Every structure is written in structure tokens, then in C-alpha cells.
């Protein structure tokens, strides 16, 4: 595949987007898992799917919008969904977890309606559902790159605040952390990473890349920063080997990447069990 990567632009695009996704998704996934918000990735990915379906429908119905990249509309929907989740968490103060299934259900329902209006699935929408190497464009790569850089910058600048809010929100508030602003910034960032990752991993699998590498890393890491490093390492390993295997075996890249992440998790769990039994 390495020779083909230099020969074909679509493979270079897929590889670059995959590496960036393998970095950004686990980086945010660590904070998501620690804050027990793992299902938020599923909710926002389905909202993003509604945006993708809306973008494809608009492009099909309006001639002047035929050249629009539906990924950006998906990002807009995902960000809107993230803001609604934060709003609902404030409304249901004693039942905050309700916000996620509400938005998840709304995203699925709206997606089904828009897909039915567009007369069912087509090749473009299918590639967003399960990921596609050939569908990744240079615009998609730039979108993932910008989002990954923003994610890294925000995590670096607000690392202390995010760390405190993840483990002890009450103490963070007393310490003067702008909790509401940090929550808003973080959830918008999650929405952007999820939407930008869909071309490689797919809507139905993007949450796996945010949680599986983290699930493996927390079993062997000895500190929070180590958890971040191991999560990114496992994420990149899954993406790189997954893309290589998918190309050679002609498999769906999203499913291959996720199953490799599952394999890494099982290997880590097996190694820990073997180490305890010695």
C-alpha cells in the first residue's frame, strides 16, 4: 500500500485523515470516558448524520448547492446538537443523563425522515455511515486537520481546568474554574471531532474510536497523562494498521479500524490477567 499511497491522491487523503482522526478522537475520548459521557459520541454522530442527509438532500434538490460539501452541514448539526445537550442538562439538573438519549433519539428520527425524503440510501450516504477510503477528499483532510489542531490547542491551554472538572466539578467551581464556559467549549469540540471523523470511521462507528483506545489504556496507564498518551498510541495503531488491512483485503475501513481497536483491548485485558496470575 505504501507505493500506492504516493501514487493515488485518494489514498494519501485517507491516510492523512486517518492519522489525524486517530489523534484527535482518543485525545477527547479520555475526558469523555472519565466524565462518564461515553454515549455522547453516539448521540452527536447521529445528529451529524442528519446534517449529512440534509446536505445531500439540499445538493440534490437545489442546483446551486450541488457543489456543497455535506460534511460542513453535518458539523453544523453536530455543534447544534451539542449545545442542545448542554441546555437539556441544565433543564434536567437532577437527571442530566436524560439529555443524551433525547438528542440521540431526535438525531435518529430526523436522519430517517431526511433519508426517506431522499428516496433511501445512496453511495454517498453509505460512505458516511461506514466510512470509505475512496470518498475522502482534500477538503475533508483540511477539515480534519483544522479540527485536530484546534482540539490539541484547547486541550493544552485548558488542560488543568478540564482535569479538575472531570474528576471533581464542585472543587473546580470553588477554585474559580469557569465551568459553564469550559463545558461549552469541550462539547462543541467533541461535536466537531465526531463530524470530521465520519469519512474515515463512519457515523455508526466513530464513537468506538473515542472509547476503545481509552478502555485499553486505562488498564495499563499509571497516570492521567499516561492514559492520554496510550490512548492516542492505540488509536493511531488501530487506524494505520486498519487502513493497511482494509486496502489489502478490500474491507470497509471503518469496521476494520474498530475491530483492530477491539483486538488491542482484548490483548491488553488478556495481558493484565496473565500478569496477575503469575
N, C-alpha and C positions, 0 to 999 in steps of 0.2 A: 504493500500500500504506500510505502514511503515514496517510491518513484512516482506513483500515480498522484500523490498529493501535490508534487511540484508540477505535474503535467496538467491537472484539471483544477480549474478555479473553484468549482463547487465543493470539491473535497477539501481544499485549503480553507474555504469558508466554514465548512462543517467542523473541521479540526480546531480552528481558532475559536469558533463559538463554543465548542465543547469544552475546551480548556478554560475559557473564561467562566462558563457556567459551573464547571467543576470546582472553581474557586469561590464564586460568589454565593452559590446555593448552600454549601455546608457552612460557610462563614456566618451567614444569618441563621442557619439551621440550629447552631449551637445555642443561640439565645432563645430561639423559638422553643426548643425542647426543654431547656431549663425553666422557662416561664410556663411550661405545660400548655402550649398553644399549637401543638403539632397539627391539629386539624385545620388550622387557619390556612395552611398552604392548599389543602383540598378545596376549601371554600373559595379562595381567591382565584384558583386555577379555573374553576367552573364559571366564575363571573367573567374571567378573561376570555373563556370560550364563547360566552355570549357576545362579547365585544368583537371577537374574530368573526363569528357568524354574522353579526350586524355589518361589519366591514365588507365581508364578501357579498352580502345581500345588496348593500349600497353600491358596490362596484359593479354588480350585475344589473342593477336597476337604473343607475344614473351614469350616462356615458362619460361625463366629465370626471367622475370619480373612479373610472376603471383602473387608473394607474396607482391608486392609493394602496399603501401597504397596510393590510388589516392588523398587523402586529401593533401599530401605534394606537389603533382604536381599542384593541384588546388591553393595552396598557392603561388607557384612559378608564375603561370599565373596571379594571382591577384596582386602580387607585380609588375610584369612587366606591367600590365595594369595601376597601379597607377603611375608608372614612366612615362608612355606614356601620361597620363593625364597632369602631370606637364609639360612635354615637349610641348604638344599642347597648354597649357595655355600660355606658353611663346611665341609660334609661333603666336597665335591669341591674341595678347596682348590687343586689344580693344574689342575682342569678346570671352573672356575667357570661358564663359559658353558653347561654342561650343564643348570644349574638352570632356565634359561628354557624350553628345549624340553620338559623334563619336565613343568613346570607347564602349559605351553601344551597339551600332549597330554592331560593329565589334565582340563583345563578343557573341551576339545572333547569328549572322551569322555563326561564327566558331563553336559554340555549335551545331547548326542544322546540319552542314556538318559532324561533327565528330559522332553525334548520328546516322545519316543516314548511314555512313560507317559501324558503329557497328550494323547495321540492327535494328535500332529502340531502344525504351526504354527497360531496363531490371530492375529487382528488385533493384539492387544496385544503379543505376542512379535515380530511382524513389525515393529512400530514401533520396538522396541528394537534390532532388527537393523540397520535402515537409517535410523533417525531419522524423526520425524514432527512437523510443526508443530502439528497439532491435538491431539496427545497430551500436550503439555507442560502440566502443572497448576501451580497456585500452590505446592503442596508441592515440586514439582521445582525451581521457581525458588528457593525458600528454601534447598533443599539445595545447589544450585549456588552460591548467594550465600555461604553459610556456608563451604563448602569453598574458594571463591576467596579469601575474606578470610583464612582460616587459612593458605592457601598463600602469599599475599603476606606475611603477618606472619612466617612461618617463614623464608622466603627472605630477608627483610630482616634478621631477627635473626641468622641463621646464614649470611649470605652469604659471609663470609670463610672459614669452615670448609668450606662446600660448594665454594667456588672451589678451595681447596687440595686437597681430596680428589678433585676432578675432574681436576686436572692432575698432581698428584704426591702420591699417597697415602702413600708412605713418608715423605716430608718432613713431611706433615701429622701423621702419627703421632708422629714425633720431636719435632715442635713442641708436642705436648701436646693435639692435637685428639682429642676423644672420637669416634673414627672409628665404632665399633660403634653408638653411640647416634645419630650423625648419619645413618648408613646406614639404620638402622631408621626414624628419623623421616621421612627423604626417601621411602623406598619405600612407606611407609604413605600418605604424602601423594599420591604418584603413583596409588596404588590408588583413593583417594577421588576424585581429579580424573577419572580414567578412568570410574569408575562413575557419577559425577554428570553426565558429559557425554553419556551414551549416548542420552538422549531426543532431543537435537538432531542429533548426528552419526551415531549408531548404533554398535553394537558392532563391526561389520566395518570401520568407517572411522575410529574415534576415534583410533587411533594415527597416522593421516595428519595430523591437526590438531596433533599433538605434534611431528612431524618435518618436514613440508613447509615450514612457515614458517621453521623453523630452517635448513633446507637452502638456502633463498633468502637468508636474512640473512647467513650466514657467507661468502657470496660478495662481499658489499659492505661489511660492517662492518669497522671498523679496530680495534676493541677488544672485549673480552668484554661489557662493559656495552652497547655499541652493538648487539652481536648480540642481546641480550635485548630492547632497545627495538625494533629492526627486526622481530624475531620476533613480538612482540606486535602491532605495526602490521600486518604481513602477515596474522597470524591474524585480527585484527578486520576487516580489509578483506575477507578471504575469507568470513567469517561474515555480515557485514552485506550485502554485495552478493549473496552466495549465497542468503540468506533472501529478499531482494527478488526475485531472479530466479526462485527456486523458487515463490514466491507468484504472480508474474505468468504464469509458463509452466506452472504446475501440475506441477512436477518434484519428485522426492524431495529434501528439503533437505540431507540428509547427502551425497549424491552431488554435488549442485550446489556445496556448500561445498568439498568436496575437489577437484573439477575446477577450481575457481577458484584454489585453492592451487597446483595443478599448473601452471595458466596463469601465475600470478605467478612461480613458479620458472623456467619456460621463458623468460619475458620477462627476468628477471634474468640468466640464463645467456646469452641472446642479446645483451643489452646489454653484458655483460662481454666477450664475444667480439668484438663490434663495436668496443668501446673499445680493445681490444688491437690490432685490425687497422688502427686509424687511423694 
